[in-house]
Amino acid sequence: MAMQRALVLERQHELALRDIDLPANTGPGQVKIKIHTVGVCGSDVHYYTHGKIGPFVVNEPMVLGHEAAGTVIEVGEGVTHLTVGDRVCMEPGIPDPNSKASRLGMYNIDPAVAFWATPPVHGVLTPEVVHPANYTFKLPDNVSFAQGAMVEPFAVGMQAATKAKIAPGDTAVILGAGPIGTMVAIAALAGGCARAIVADLAQPKLDIAAQYQGVIPVNISETNLAAEVNRLTDDWGADVIFECSGSPKAWETLMQLVRPGGTIVAVGLPVNPVAFDVSTATTKELRIETVFRYAHQYERSIALLASGRVDLNPLISETFTFENSIAAFDRAVEARPSDVKLQIVLDGDGF
């Protein structure tokens, strides 16, 4: 352990940039990383404003941040695929490798997973972190630190697209144009969808999503979404619906949007249970899939970024220095309609 400067959530509504004792020794199978860029995630903001998410409660000071990229500065015994100087991004959830979920390949739903900035696990808004090498991924030369720090939320989109079992030429509807909704749309298009109908109330977010070829924005404050989906699909319905808003209201009309035999993928997390229309789901023989974070998506996400087929830079709304981290979080709390992703840079070297 060693004292490091970090952005610490002291308690609900209180952030501090201060020294805190954090792990510093690089053990076997681990690497030490100099953090360059960290994204501000909605869960970080939720802990700041509410002090908890479901059963995860901030009972003691916790370092925030889990969307990160940086440079390897030390390699532990037994690590062969990474070397000092490698630019990397890191998967923040570490499961028990011997758990049944991990052995089945579903390590993201291992109940024992330790996830950065999820109480009581510290996050990475600090200059250096130690992390398992098996969950640390080298960035190609043409993928920036900024995009590397976007791999974590993009992996959620990739998980959703994978669970949807998209067929080439599919039409998708994405409910919610926030960071995750937009990344789901991008992943769905990369996965073979011919078009992604993105629905939201906030026109600035829709304008950002509409920069991507294949996205059809629909402002649901002005347009009836079901009618628009029917118009675009000749009254057949969309092949896949991705619910990314987390709004209980979305489930009231969601099944009107999907074609018979289609798929609904639940990505957003409503705070309370929602009513579910079993009869319509049954008579349409719908397939329902759910997403919790991601598994086995980092290498695929990085490959898409490196190929140039996916560019996440348009989603980065503003970048803050480490010393202005608290201002970055206060900006995130404002939830400006034009903001998609805010990032914090700890190290000015490199790109």
Buried (B, 14 or more C-beta within 10 A) or exposed (E): EEEBBBBBBEBEEEBBBEEBEBBBEBEEEBBBBBBBBBBBBBBBBBBBEEBEBEEBBBEEBBBBBBBBBBBBBBBBEEBEEBEEEBBBBBBBBBBBEEBEBBEEEBBBBBEEBEBBBBBEBBBBBBBBBBBBBBBBBBBEEEBBBBBBBBBBBBBBBBBBBBBBBBEEEBBBBBBBBBBBBBBBBBBBBBBBBEBBBBBBBBBBBBBBBBEBEBBBBBBBEEEEBBEBBBEBBEEBBBBBBBBBBBBBEBBEEBBBBBBEEBBBBBBBBBEEEBEEBEEEBEEBEBBEBEBBBBBBBBEBBBEBBBEEEBEBEBBBBBBBEBEBBBBBBEBBEEEBBEBBBBBBBBBEEEE
